[in-house]
């Protein structure tokens, strides 16, 4: 679903809230996908140009809620061209 490069802002925001509402199940699945190395998993995907920009917010959520020291990672995306990504970074900093 997030493979489409130009998803509507409201659609992405709904995904963000869905993930937050279902966080325990979501992060449990993430730990399986990442084989326990969640921050590396998220950073690798954020830096890989093969992954669409539309997935940035998911990887930032993953990193923010699993790792406490992600300020430098969030700093890289706080002025993102995608307004939803910048908004999610701001929100994650407040959590």
TITORBA-116979 format. One record per residue: residue number from 0; residue in one letter; z negated, x negated, y negated of N, C-alpha, C in turn. Coordinates in nm, 2 decimals, always signed. Layout:
N
{i: NUM; aa: a; n_pz: Z; n_px: X; n_py: Y; ca_pz: Z; ca_px: X; ca_py: Y; c_pz: Z; c_px: X; c_py: Y}
...
//
This chain:
95
{i: 0; aa: x; n_pz: +0.00; n_px: -0.08; n_py: +0.12; ca_pz: +0.00; ca_px: +0.00; ca_py: +0.00; c_pz: +0.00; c_px: -0.09; c_py: -0.13}
{i: 1; aa: x; n_pz: -0.08; n_px: -0.19; n_py: -0.13; ca_pz: -0.08; ca_px: -0.28; ca_py: -0.24; c_pz: +0.03; c_px: -0.38; c_py: -0.25}
{i: 2; aa: x; n_pz: +0.12; n_px: -0.37; n_py: -0.16; ca_pz: +0.23; ca_px: -0.47; ca_py: -0.15; c_pz: +0.33; c_px: -0.45; c_py: -0.26}
{i: 3; aa: x; n_pz: +0.33; n_px: -0.33; n_py: -0.32; ca_pz: +0.43; ca_px: -0.30; ca_py: -0.43; c_pz: +0.38; c_px: -0.37; c_py: -0.55}
{i: 4; aa: x; n_pz: +0.47; n_px: -0.44; n_py: -0.62; ca_pz: +0.43; ca_px: -0.52; ca_py: -0.73; c_pz: +0.39; c_px: -0.45; c_py: -0.86}
{i: 5; aa: x; n_pz: +0.44; n_px: -0.33; n_py: -0.87; ca_pz: +0.41; ca_px: -0.25; ca_py: -1.00; c_pz: +0.35; c_px: -0.12; c_py: -0.97}
{i: 6; aa: x; n_pz: +0.22; n_px: -0.12; n_py: -0.94; ca_pz: +0.15; ca_px: +0.00; ca_py: -0.92; c_pz: +0.09; c_px: +0.05; c_py: -1.05}
{i: 7; aa: x; n_pz: +0.08; n_px: +0.18; n_py: -1.06; ca_pz: +0.03; ca_px: +0.25; ca_py: -1.17; c_pz: -0.12; c_px: +0.21; c_py: -1.19}
{i: 8; aa: x; n_pz: -0.16; n_px: +0.20; n_py: -1.32; ca_pz: -0.30; ca_px: +0.16; ca_py: -1.35; c_pz: -0.40; c_px: +0.26; c_py: -1.29}
{i: 9; aa: x; n_pz: -0.38; n_px: +0.39; n_py: -1.30; ca_pz: -0.47; ca_px: +0.48; ca_py: -1.24; c_pz: -0.48; c_px: +0.47; c_py: -1.09}
{i: 10; aa: x; n_pz: -0.37; n_px: +0.45; n_py: -1.03; ca_pz: -0.37; ca_px: +0.43; ca_py: -0.88; c_pz: -0.46; c_px: +0.31; c_py: -0.84}
{i: 11; aa: x; n_pz: -0.44; n_px: +0.20; n_py: -0.91; ca_pz: -0.52; ca_px: +0.08; ca_py: -0.89; c_pz: -0.67; c_px: +0.10; c_py: -0.92}
{i: 12; aa: x; n_pz: -0.70; n_px: +0.18; n_py: -1.02; ca_pz: -0.84; ca_px: +0.21; ca_py: -1.06; c_pz: -0.90; c_px: +0.29; c_py: -0.95}
{i: 13; aa: x; n_pz: -0.83; n_px: +0.39; n_py: -0.89; ca_pz: -0.88; ca_px: +0.47; ca_py: -0.78; c_pz: -0.90; c_px: +0.38; c_py: -0.66}
{i: 14; aa: x; n_pz: -0.82; n_px: +0.29; n_py: -0.63; ca_pz: -0.85; ca_px: +0.20; ca_py: -0.52; c_pz: -0.97; c_px: +0.12; c_py: -0.54}
{i: 15; aa: x; n_pz: -0.99; n_px: +0.07; n_py: -0.66; ca_pz: -1.11; ca_px: +0.00; ca_py: -0.70; c_pz: -1.24; c_px: +0.08; c_py: -0.67}
{i: 16; aa: x; n_pz: -1.24; n_px: +0.20; n_py: -0.72; ca_pz: -1.35; ca_px: +0.29; ca_py: -0.70; c_pz: -1.37; c_px: +0.33; c_py: -0.55}
{i: 17; aa: x; n_pz: -1.26; n_px: +0.34; n_py: -0.48; ca_pz: -1.27; ca_px: +0.37; ca_py: -0.34; c_pz: -1.34; c_px: +0.25; c_py: -0.27}
{i: 18; aa: x; n_pz: -1.30; n_px: +0.13; n_py: -0.30; ca_pz: -1.36; ca_px: +0.01; ca_py: -0.24; c_pz: -1.51; c_px: +0.01; c_py: -0.27}
{i: 19; aa: x; n_pz: -1.54; n_px: +0.03; n_py: -0.40; ca_pz: -1.69; ca_px: +0.03; ca_py: -0.44; c_pz: -1.77; c_px: +0.14; c_py: -0.36}
{i: 20; aa: x; n_pz: -1.71; n_px: +0.25; n_py: -0.34; ca_pz: -1.78; ca_px: +0.36; ca_py: -0.27; c_pz: -1.79; c_px: +0.34; c_py: -0.12}
{i: 21; aa: x; n_pz: -1.70; n_px: +0.25; n_py: -0.07; ca_pz: -1.70; ca_px: +0.23; ca_py: +0.07; c_pz: -1.73; c_px: +0.08; c_py: +0.10}
{i: 22; aa: x; n_pz: -1.80; n_px: +0.02; n_py: +0.01; ca_pz: -1.82; ca_px: -0.13; ca_py: +0.01; c_pz: -1.87; c_px: -0.18; c_py: +0.14}
{i: 23; aa: x; n_pz: -1.97; n_px: -0.12; n_py: +0.21; ca_pz: -2.03; ca_px: -0.18; ca_py: +0.33; c_pz: -1.92; c_px: -0.19; c_py: +0.44}
{i: 24; aa: x; n_pz: -1.85; n_px: -0.09; n_py: +0.46; ca_pz: -1.74; ca_px: -0.09; ca_py: +0.56; c_pz: -1.63; c_px: -0.19; c_py: +0.52}
{i: 25; aa: x; n_pz: -1.60; n_px: -0.19; n_py: +0.39; ca_pz: -1.49; ca_px: -0.28; ca_py: +0.34; c_pz: -1.53; c_px: -0.42; c_py: +0.36}
{i: 26; aa: x; n_pz: -1.65; n_px: -0.46; n_py: +0.32; ca_pz: -1.69; ca_px: -0.60; ca_py: +0.33; c_pz: -1.71; c_px: -0.64; c_py: +0.48}
{i: 27; aa: x; n_pz: -1.75; n_px: -0.55; n_py: +0.56; ca_pz: -1.76; ca_px: -0.58; ca_py: +0.70; c_pz: -1.62; c_px: -0.62; c_py: +0.76}
{i: 28; aa: x; n_pz: -1.52; n_px: -0.54; n_py: +0.72; ca_pz: -1.39; ca_px: -0.57; ca_py: +0.77; c_pz: -1.34; c_px: -0.70; c_py: +0.71}
{i: 29; aa: x; n_pz: -1.37; n_px: -0.73; n_py: +0.58; ca_pz: -1.33; ca_px: -0.85; ca_py: +0.52; c_pz: -1.38; c_px: -0.97; c_py: +0.59}
{i: 30; aa: x; n_pz: -1.51; n_px: -0.96; n_py: +0.63; ca_pz: -1.57; ca_px: -1.08; ca_py: +0.70; c_pz: -1.50; c_px: -1.11; c_py: +0.83}
{i: 31; aa: x; n_pz: -1.45; n_px: -1.00; n_py: +0.89; ca_pz: -1.37; ca_px: -1.02; ca_py: +1.02; c_pz: -1.23; c_px: -1.09; c_py: +0.98}
{i: 32; aa: x; n_pz: -1.16; n_px: -1.04; n_py: +0.88; ca_pz: -1.03; ca_px: -1.10; ca_py: +0.84; c_pz: -1.05; c_px: -1.24; c_py: +0.80}
{i: 33; aa: x; n_pz: -1.15; n_px: -1.27; n_py: +0.73; ca_pz: -1.17; ca_px: -1.41; ca_py: +0.67; c_pz: -1.24; c_px: -1.50; c_py: +0.76}
{i: 34; aa: x; n_pz: -1.28; n_px: -1.45; n_py: +0.88; ca_pz: -1.36; ca_px: -1.53; ca_py: +0.98; c_pz: -1.48; c_px: -1.60; c_py: +0.91}
{i: 35; aa: x; n_pz: -1.54; n_px: -1.52; n_py: +0.82; ca_pz: -1.67; ca_px: -1.57; ca_py: +0.76; c_pz: -1.66; c_px: -1.65; c_py: +0.64}
{i: 36; aa: x; n_pz: -1.54; n_px: -1.70; n_py: +0.61; ca_pz: -1.52; ca_px: -1.79; ca_py: +0.49; c_pz: -1.46; c_px: -1.70; c_py: +0.38}
{i: 37; aa: x; n_pz: -1.53; n_px: -1.61; n_py: +0.32; ca_pz: -1.48; ca_px: -1.51; ca_py: +0.24; c_pz: -1.43; c_px: -1.56; c_py: +0.10}
{i: 38; aa: x; n_pz: -1.50; n_px: -1.65; n_py: +0.04; ca_pz: -1.45; ca_px: -1.70; ca_py: -0.09; c_pz: -1.32; c_px: -1.78; c_py: -0.08}
{i: 39; aa: x; n_pz: -1.31; n_px: -1.86; n_py: +0.03; ca_pz: -1.19; ca_px: -1.94; ca_py: +0.05; c_pz: -1.07; c_px: -1.84; c_py: +0.08}
{i: 40; aa: x; n_pz: -1.10; n_px: -1.74; n_py: +0.16; ca_pz: -1.00; ca_px: -1.64; ca_py: +0.19; c_pz: -0.95; c_px: -1.57; c_py: +0.06}
{i: 41; aa: x; n_pz: -1.04; n_px: -1.53; n_py: -0.02; ca_pz: -1.00; ca_px: -1.47; ca_py: -0.15; c_pz: -0.93; c_px: -1.56; c_py: -0.24}
{i: 42; aa: x; n_pz: -0.98; n_px: -1.68; n_py: -0.26; ca_pz: -0.91; ca_px: -1.78; ca_py: -0.35; c_pz: -0.78; c_px: -1.82; c_py: -0.30}
{i: 43; aa: x; n_pz: -0.76; n_px: -1.84; n_py: -0.17; ca_pz: -0.63; ca_px: -1.87; ca_py: -0.11; c_pz: -0.53; c_px: -1.77; c_py: -0.15}
{i: 44; aa: x; n_pz: -0.57; n_px: -1.64; n_py: -0.14; ca_pz: -0.47; ca_px: -1.53; ca_py: -0.16; c_pz: -0.45; c_px: -1.52; c_py: -0.31}
{i: 45; aa: x; n_pz: -0.55; n_px: -1.54; n_py: -0.39; ca_pz: -0.52; ca_px: -1.53; ca_py: -0.54; c_pz: -0.43; c_px: -1.64; c_py: -0.59}
{i: 46; aa: x; n_pz: -0.43; n_px: -1.75; n_py: -0.52; ca_pz: -0.35; ca_px: -1.87; ca_py: -0.56; c_pz: -0.21; c_px: -1.87; c_py: -0.50}
{i: 47; aa: x; n_pz: -0.19; n_px: -1.79; n_py: -0.39; ca_pz: -0.07; ca_px: -1.78; ca_py: -0.32; c_pz: +0.03; c_px: -1.69; c_py: -0.39}
{i: 48; aa: x; n_pz: +0.14; n_px: -1.74; n_py: -0.44; ca_pz: +0.24; ca_px: -1.66; ca_py: -0.51; c_pz: +0.31; c_px: -1.56; c_py: -0.42}
{i: 49; aa: x; n_pz: +0.29; n_px: -1.57; n_py: -0.29; ca_pz: +0.36; ca_px: -1.47; ca_py: -0.20; c_pz: +0.28; c_px: -1.34; c_py: -0.20}
{i: 50; aa: x; n_pz: +0.16; n_px: -1.34; n_py: -0.25; ca_pz: +0.08; ca_px: -1.22; ca_py: -0.25; c_pz: +0.10; c_px: -1.15; c_py: -0.39}
{i: 51; aa: x; n_pz: +0.14; n_px: -1.02; n_py: -0.39; ca_pz: +0.17; ca_px: -0.95; ca_py: -0.52; c_pz: +0.05; c_px: -0.95; c_py: -0.61}
{i: 52; aa: x; n_pz: +0.07; n_px: -0.95; n_py: -0.74; ca_pz: -0.03; ca_px: -0.94; ca_py: -0.84; c_pz: -0.12; c_px: -0.82; c_py: -0.82}
{i: 53; aa: x; n_pz: -0.06; n_px: -0.71; n_py: -0.77; ca_pz: -0.13; ca_px: -0.59; ca_py: -0.75; c_pz: -0.25; c_px: -0.60; c_py: -0.65}
{i: 54; aa: x; n_pz: -0.25; n_px: -0.71; n_py: -0.58; ca_pz: -0.37; ca_px: -0.73; ca_py: -0.48; c_pz: -0.48; c_px: -0.81; c_py: -0.55}
{i: 55; aa: x; n_pz: -0.46; n_px: -0.87; n_py: -0.67; ca_pz: -0.56; ca_px: -0.95; ca_py: -0.73; c_pz: -0.69; c_px: -0.88; c_py: -0.74}
{i: 56; aa: x; n_pz: -0.70; n_px: -0.76; n_py: -0.78; ca_pz: -0.83; ca_px: -0.69; ca_py: -0.80; c_pz: -0.90; c_px: -0.68; c_py: -0.67}
{i: 57; aa: x; n_pz: -0.84; n_px: -0.66; n_py: -0.55; ca_pz: -0.91; ca_px: -0.65; ca_py: -0.43; c_pz: -0.97; c_px: -0.79; c_py: -0.39}
{i: 58; aa: x; n_pz: -0.90; n_px: -0.90; n_py: -0.41; ca_pz: -0.95; ca_px: -1.03; ca_py: -0.38; c_pz: -1.06; c_px: -1.07; c_py: -0.47}
{i: 59; aa: x; n_pz: -1.06; n_px: -1.03; n_py: -0.60; ca_pz: -1.17; ca_px: -1.05; ca_py: -0.69; c_pz: -1.29; c_px: -0.97; c_py: -0.65}
{i: 60; aa: x; n_pz: -1.27; n_px: -0.85; n_py: -0.61; ca_pz: -1.39; ca_px: -0.77; ca_py: -0.56; c_pz: -1.45; c_px: -0.84; c_py: -0.44}
{i: 61; aa: x; n_pz: -1.37; n_px: -0.88; n_py: -0.35; ca_pz: -1.42; ca_px: -0.95; ca_py: -0.23; c_pz: -1.50; c_px: -1.07; c_py: -0.27}
{i: 62; aa: x; n_pz: -1.45; n_px: -1.15; n_py: -0.35; ca_pz: -1.52; ca_px: -1.27; ca_py: -0.39; c_pz: -1.65; c_px: -1.24; c_py: -0.47}
{i: 63; aa: x; n_pz: -1.64; n_px: -1.15; n_py: -0.56; ca_pz: -1.76; ca_px: -1.12; ca_py: -0.65; c_pz: -1.87; c_px: -1.06; c_py: -0.57}
{i: 64; aa: x; n_pz: -1.85; n_px: -0.98; n_py: -0.47; ca_pz: -1.96; ca_px: -0.92; ca_py: -0.40; c_pz: -2.01; c_px: -1.00; c_py: -0.29}
{i: 65; aa: x; n_pz: -1.94; n_px: -1.10; n_py: -0.25; ca_pz: -1.99; ca_px: -1.18; ca_py: -0.13; c_pz: -2.05; c_px: -1.31; c_py: -0.18}
{i: 66; aa: x; n_pz: -1.99; n_px: -1.37; n_py: -0.28; ca_pz: -2.04; ca_px: -1.50; ca_py: -0.33; c_pz: -2.10; c_px: -1.48; c_py: -0.47}
{i: 67; aa: x; n_pz: -2.21; n_px: -1.55; n_py: -0.49; ca_pz: -2.28; ca_px: -1.54; ca_py: -0.62; c_pz: -2.22; c_px: -1.63; c_py: -0.72}
{i: 68; aa: x; n_pz: -2.17; n_px: -1.74; n_py: -0.69; ca_pz: -2.12; ca_px: -1.84; ca_py: -0.78; c_pz: -1.96; c_px: -1.83; c_py: -0.80}
{i: 69; aa: x; n_pz: -1.92; n_px: -1.72; n_py: -0.86; ca_pz: -1.77; ca_px: -1.71; ca_py: -0.87; c_pz: -1.73; c_px: -1.71; c_py: -1.01}
{i: 70; aa: x; n_pz: -1.81; n_px: -1.74; n_py: -1.11; ca_pz: -1.78; ca_px: -1.74; ca_py: -1.25; c_pz: -1.65; c_px: -1.81; c_py: -1.28}
{i: 71; aa: x; n_pz: -1.63; n_px: -1.93; n_py: -1.22; ca_pz: -1.50; ca_px: -2.00; ca_py: -1.25; c_pz: -1.38; c_px: -1.93; c_py: -1.20}
{i: 72; aa: x; n_pz: -1.39; n_px: -1.86; n_py: -1.09; ca_pz: -1.28; ca_px: -1.78; ca_py: -1.04; c_pz: -1.26; c_px: -1.66; c_py: -1.13}
{i: 73; aa: x; n_pz: -1.36; n_px: -1.59; n_py: -1.17; ca_pz: -1.34; ca_px: -1.48; ca_py: -1.26; c_pz: -1.29; c_px: -1.52; c_py: -1.39}
{i: 74; aa: x; n_pz: -1.33; n_px: -1.64; n_py: -1.44; ca_pz: -1.28; ca_px: -1.69; ca_py: -1.57; c_pz: -1.12; c_px: -1.70; c_py: -1.57}
{i: 75; aa: x; n_pz: -1.07; n_px: -1.73; n_py: -1.45; ca_pz: -0.92; ca_px: -1.75; ca_py: -1.44; c_pz: -0.85; c_px: -1.61; c_py: -1.46}
{i: 76; aa: x; n_pz: -0.92; n_px: -1.50; n_py: -1.44; ca_pz: -0.85; ca_px: -1.37; ca_py: -1.44; c_pz: -0.90; c_px: -1.28; c_py: -1.55}
{i: 77; aa: x; n_pz: -0.99; n_px: -1.32; n_py: -1.63; ca_pz: -1.05; ca_px: -1.23; ca_py: -1.73; c_pz: -0.95; c_px: -1.19; c_py: -1.84}
{i: 78; aa: x; n_pz: -0.84; n_px: -1.27; n_py: -1.86; ca_pz: -0.74; ca_px: -1.23; ca_py: -1.95; c_pz: -0.60; c_px: -1.21; c_py: -1.89}
{i: 79; aa: x; n_pz: -0.61; n_px: -1.15; n_py: -1.77; ca_pz: -0.49; ca_px: -1.12; ca_py: -1.69; c_pz: -0.40; c_px: -1.03; c_py: -1.76}
{i: 80; aa: x; n_pz: -0.27; n_px: -1.05; n_py: -1.74; ca_pz: -0.17; ca_px: -0.96; ca_py: -1.80; c_pz: -0.18; c_px: -0.82; c_py: -1.75}
{i: 81; aa: x; n_pz: -0.23; n_px: -0.81; n_py: -1.62; ca_pz: -0.26; ca_px: -0.68; ca_py: -1.57; c_pz: -0.39; c_px: -0.62; c_py: -1.62}
{i: 82; aa: x; n_pz: -0.38; n_px: -0.52; n_py: -1.70; ca_pz: -0.51; ca_px: -0.47; ca_py: -1.76; c_pz: -0.61; c_px: -0.43; c_py: -1.66}
{i: 83; aa: x; n_pz: -0.57; n_px: -0.38; n_py: -1.55; ca_pz: -0.67; ca_px: -0.34; ca_py: -1.45; c_pz: -0.75; c_px: -0.46; c_py: -1.40}
{i: 84; aa: x; n_pz: -0.68; n_px: -0.57; n_py: -1.38; ca_pz: -0.75; ca_px: -0.69; ca_py: -1.33; c_pz: -0.85; c_px: -0.74; c_py: -1.43}
{i: 85; aa: x; n_pz: -0.81; n_px: -0.74; n_py: -1.56; ca_pz: -0.91; ca_px: -0.79; ca_py: -1.66; c_pz: -1.02; c_px: -0.69; c_py: -1.67}
{i: 86; aa: x; n_pz: -1.00; n_px: -0.56; n_py: -1.65; ca_pz: -1.11; ca_px: -0.46; ca_py: -1.66; c_pz: -1.20; c_px: -0.48; c_py: -1.54}
{i: 87; aa: x; n_pz: -1.14; n_px: -0.50; n_py: -1.42; ca_pz: -1.22; ca_px: -0.52; ca_py: -1.30; c_pz: -1.31; c_px: -0.65; c_py: -1.32}
{i: 88; aa: x; n_pz: -1.25; n_px: -0.75; n_py: -1.37; ca_pz: -1.33; ca_px: -0.88; ca_py: -1.39; c_pz: -1.45; c_px: -0.85; c_py: -1.48}
{i: 89; aa: x; n_pz: -1.43; n_px: -0.77; n_py: -1.59; ca_pz: -1.54; ca_px: -0.74; ca_py: -1.68; c_pz: -1.64; c_px: -0.66; c_py: -1.61}
{i: 90; aa: x; n_pz: -1.60; n_px: -0.56; n_py: -1.53; ca_pz: -1.69; ca_px: -0.48; ca_py: -1.46; c_pz: -1.77; c_px: -0.56; c_py: -1.35}
{i: 91; aa: x; n_pz: -1.71; n_px: -0.65; n_py: -1.28; ca_pz: -1.77; ca_px: -0.73; ca_py: -1.18; c_pz: -1.88; c_px: -0.82; c_py: -1.25}
{i: 92; aa: x; n_pz: -1.85; n_px: -0.87; n_py: -1.36; ca_pz: -1.95; ca_px: -0.95; ca_py: -1.43; c_pz: -2.08; c_px: -0.87; c_py: -1.47}
{i: 93; aa: x; n_pz: -2.06; n_px: -0.75; n_py: -1.49; ca_pz: -2.18; ca_px: -0.66; ca_py: -1.52; c_pz: -2.26; c_px: -0.62; c_py: -1.40}
{i: 94; aa: x; n_pz: -2.21; n_px: -0.64; n_py: -1.28; ca_pz: -2.28; ca_px: -0.60; ca_py: -1.16; c_pz: -2.38; c_px: -0.70; c_py: -1.12}
//
